[in-house]
Amino acid sequence: MSVKYNIDNDKIELLLENSFSIDEVLSTTQEALNKITSPLPILVDVTRSEELKSGQELEKFAQFLRSNKDKITPRLAIVVAQAVRYGTGRQVGAHLEMGGIVSKPFYDKNQALVWLLGK
């Protein structure tokens, strides 16, 4: 499986590796959301991904998150390893802002966690 998740006390972490479909991302995210009892922030780690998704696929992910806004906190961090993915992360953020969710890309996971969790 190329999309995995981990839930701890303060966040949902999605790990996207190698090649994956947007539908796999949505179904895995839904599975994670179904397991939580109160809203949590999401960290998306694409540092091990080979995929660059289309604008249409990014919008589909953003729409999914906006439709589940009651299950997540209004922050989403995206950890990337390449400049092109940083731009993709900003594109996702633009789509999410329409629904009141703030998203920010990071090259460093620790910096992402500090921003995401406010610690």
C-alpha positions, 0 to 999 in steps of 0.5 A: 500500500502506497498510502498509510496513516498513523494517528496519535494523540495530537495529529493524523499523519498521512504517508504517501510513498512511491506511486499512488492514486488520488482515490487511494489517498481519499479512502485512506484519509477517510479510514483515518477520519473514521477512527478519531473522536475529536478533530485533529490536524493533518500532516501529509508527508510526500517526501518518499513519493514519486507522484506529481498530481494534476491540479484536478486531483489536488482540487479533489483532495482539497474538496474532500478535506473541506467536506470533512472540515468538522473532523479536522482542525483548520491546519494542514502541513505538507512535508516535501523533499523537492521544490516542485512539490513545495509548489504543489503544496502551495497549490493545495493550500490555495484550494483549502483556504476557500474552506477555511483550512490553512495549509503550509508546505515544509521541507523539514518535518520538525518545523512542520510539526511545530507550526501544525501543533503550535508547540 
